[in-house]
Amino acid sequence: MIAKPTIGIAGGGLLGCLLAWRLLRQGCKVSVYERDALTMNRSAGWTAAGMISPLSELVSAEPCIFEWGMASLRMWPEWIKALEEDSGCTVAYRQLGSIVVAHPRDQSELRQFKQALNYKLRQHPTESPLMGHLEEPDTPALRAMEPSLSASLGAGLFLPNEAQVHSRELLSALRVAVRKQGGAWYADHDVRTVEPGRLHIGADKKTFDWTIDVRGMGAQAQQKGLRGVRGEVMLIESKEVHFQRPIRLMHPRYKLYVVPRNTNQLFIGATEIEAEDYSPISLQSSLELGSALYTLNPALAEARILETASNCRPTLPDNLPRIDLQPGYLSINGLYRHGYLLAPALIQQSLSQLPFQDTRDTASHRRSAR
Ligand SMILES: Cc1cc2nc3c(=O)[nH]c(=O)nc-3n(C[C@H](O)[C@H](O)[C@H](O)COP(=O)(O)OP(=O)(O)OC[C@H]3O[C@@H](n4cnc5c(N)ncnc54)[C@H](O)[C@@H]3O)c2cc1C
């Protein structure tokens, strides 16, 4: 058992930030090497909507994604509380459930989604049946929950336990917490190769007790079969339309989601394109995103576009995450569209297998239990 191990982390995106923070809490000496400059945010984690939606994803994902997702859903509230304490920053986390709706002419999409979800839920019952249940609110009930939803939408589905985290607030708070806890952050450091106990950065070799490869798409040379799945998003501002919870709009061609962000802001995403393409959002996508939005509320036509962005989700051939653990080396990759959904559970599972003494976390848990 190593008492105070030195850890070199390659990649400071979602996994890199979370791992650095958790390992510092365990009393490790952590250095993060990030390719981007401090002011740059090109990680998939920064572009992401931050939905934590194991039920919505169950329809199209493997059961293990649902199980890890449910485990993460239970862990996030405690992690966010601890992170806010460690960083002094606020991180918006809401567990108010999510809503699935469809335009009246696309009701068959909604019915199909409901049937597929119910079928999968019967096959994979959760420990607590309450966690995995869905409701079917009628139009008045739906509008009572979300008064901004257009009355023409009809009934929908309500998935009561799903959550969302403000991805950018989370990543910013993690960086602050890493710094405050004495972690070293090396921006502008492109890690070429990660070996057990060694990071290759340019002509330099840095040596540690353990190295962790969480470079996402940047690990392509070392991760066989890793590909990028492009996603496009928009941040809009509307003074008239306000949602409390993520809304998914079923559509024959694309599945649109709208996630409330800061006051008056909505984060919109939809496209999943099998291409490693980091170019700006296409005109077609922006038109489709925009026109689908009117379905939720015609007043969104007056919304202002604050930002558009695109990025690639690191994805392995089976669309599942992969944890590779060897003496002195850990790699986690392939989180695809499930980074926020899976990260706490995957990190806990990985760290529980490392031979480190968990000194500080245990002490702080004892303190908070008093
Ligand atoms: C549009 C979009 C929407 C999404 N929405 C959601 C969602 O709602 N819910 C959800 O659960 N997931 C969502 N995701 C998926 C989620 O963002 C990813 O699964 C997650 O970010 C993967 O985490 P990661 O740490 O492996 O990769 P990243 O977050 O991409 O981090 C990798 C980091 O490594 C750095 N790096 C790369 N190469 C090098 C190198 N050579 N040296 C040093 N550093 C390097 C990168 O700069 C980056 O900072 C979304 C993704 C996209 C693109």
The ligand as a Tripos MOL2 file, in Angstrom:
@<TRIPOS>MOLECULE
LIG
   53    58     1     0     0
SMALL
NO_CHARGES

@<TRIPOS>ATOM
      1 C1        -22.3760   18.0840  -27.5280 C.3       1 LIG1
      2 C2        -22.1640   17.1460  -26.3740 C.ar      1 LIG1
      3 C3        -23.1550   16.9860  -25.4050 C.ar      1 LIG1
      4 C4        -22.9770   16.0980  -24.3510 C.ar      1 LIG1
      5 N1        -23.9530   16.0070  -23.3930 N.ar      1 LIG1
      6 C5        -23.7980   15.1340  -22.3620 C.ar      1 LIG1
      7 C6        -24.7990   15.0310  -21.3590 C.ar      1 LIG1
      8 O1        -25.7990   15.7660  -21.3550 O.2       1 LIG1
      9 N2        -24.6340   14.1040  -20.3760 N.ar      1 LIG1
     10 C7        -23.5440   13.2730  -20.3320 C.ar      1 LIG1
     11 O2        -23.4790   12.4320  -19.4380 O.2       1 LIG1
     12 N3        -22.5520   13.3960  -21.2570 N.ar      1 LIG1
     13 C8        -22.6490   14.2790  -22.2670 C.ar      1 LIG1
     14 N4        -21.6730   14.4090  -23.2130 N.ar      1 LIG1
     15 C9        -20.5200   13.4860  -23.1500 C.3       1 LIG1
     16 C10       -19.4080   13.9600  -22.2110 C.3       1 LIG1
     17 O3        -19.1010   15.3010  -22.4560 O.3       1 LIG1
     18 C11       -18.1670   13.0820  -22.4310 C.3       1 LIG1
     19 O4        -18.5310   11.7300  -22.2840 O.3       1 LIG1
     20 C12       -17.0830   13.4190  -21.4100 C.3       1 LIG1
     21 O5        -16.7240   14.7660  -21.4920 O.3       1 LIG1
     22 C13       -15.8440   12.5520  -21.6040 C.3       1 LIG1
     23 O6        -14.9420   12.9060  -20.5960 O.3       1 LIG1
     24 P1        -13.3660   12.7720  -20.7920 P.3       1 LIG1
     25 O7        -12.7170   13.3460  -19.5920 O.co2     1 LIG1
     26 O8        -13.0470   11.3630  -21.2010 O.co2     1 LIG1
     27 O9        -13.0640   13.6590  -22.0920 O.3       1 LIG1
     28 P2        -12.9990   15.2390  -22.2080 P.3       1 LIG1
     29 O10       -14.0370   15.8620  -21.3510 O.co2     1 LIG1
     30 O11       -13.0100   15.5510  -23.6530 O.co2     1 LIG1
     31 O12       -11.5710   15.6080  -21.6080 O.3       1 LIG1
     32 C14       -10.3710   15.1950  -22.2380 C.3       1 LIG1
     33 C15        -9.2990   16.2430  -21.9130 C.3       1 LIG1
     34 O13        -8.0270   15.7590  -22.3060 O.3       1 LIG1
     35 C16        -7.3170   16.8350  -22.9310 C.3       1 LIG1
     36 N5         -6.3130   16.2560  -23.8360 N.ar      1 LIG1
     37 C17        -6.5380   15.6740  -25.0380 C.ar      1 LIG1
     38 N6         -5.3800   15.2790  -25.5770 N.ar      1 LIG1
     39 C18        -4.4110   15.6160  -24.6990 C.ar      1 LIG1
     40 C19        -3.0110   15.4570  -24.6980 C.ar      1 LIG1
     41 N7         -2.3590   14.8790  -25.7130 N.pl3     1 LIG1
     42 N8         -2.3170   15.9050  -23.6290 N.ar      1 LIG1
     43 C20        -2.9470   16.5070  -22.5900 C.ar      1 LIG1
     44 N9         -4.2780   16.6990  -22.5380 N.ar      1 LIG1
     45 C21        -5.0040   16.2360  -23.5780 C.ar      1 LIG1
     46 C22        -8.3930   17.6060  -23.6580 C.3       1 LIG1
     47 O14        -7.9650   18.9220  -23.9860 O.3       1 LIG1
     48 C23        -9.5280   17.5780  -22.6460 C.3       1 LIG1
     49 O15        -9.4290   18.6600  -21.7330 O.3       1 LIG1
     50 C24       -21.7830   15.3160  -24.2610 C.ar      1 LIG1
     51 C25       -20.7690   15.5150  -25.1940 C.ar      1 LIG1
     52 C26       -20.9440   16.4060  -26.2440 C.ar      1 LIG1
     53 C27       -19.8280   16.6030  -27.2230 C.3       1 LIG1
@<TRIPOS>BOND
     1     1     2 1
     2     2     3 ar
     3     2    52 ar
     4     3     4 ar
     5     4     5 ar
     6     4    50 ar
     7     5     6 ar
     8     6     7 ar
     9     6    13 1
    10     7     8 2
    11     7     9 ar
    12     9    10 ar
    13    10    11 2
    14    10    12 ar
    15    12    13 ar
    16    13    14 ar
    17    14    15 1
    18    14    50 ar
    19    15    16 1
    20    16    17 1
    21    16    18 1
    22    18    19 1
    23    18    20 1
    24    20    21 1
    25    20    22 1
    26    22    23 1
    27    23    24 1
    28    24    25 2
    29    24    26 1
    30    24    27 1
    31    27    28 1
    32    28    29 2
    33    28    30 1
    34    28    31 1
    35    31    32 1
    36    32    33 1
    37    33    34 1
    38    33    48 1
    39    34    35 1
    40    35    36 1
    41    35    46 1
    42    36    37 ar
    43    36    45 ar
    44    37    38 ar
    45    38    39 ar
    46    39    40 ar
    47    39    45 ar
    48    40    41 1
    49    40    42 ar
    50    42    43 ar
    51    43    44 ar
    52    44    45 ar
    53    46    47 1
    54    46    48 1
    55    48    49 1
    56    50    51 ar
    57    51    52 ar
    58    52    53 1
@<TRIPOS>SUBSTRUCTURE
     1 LIG1         1 GROUP 0 **** ****
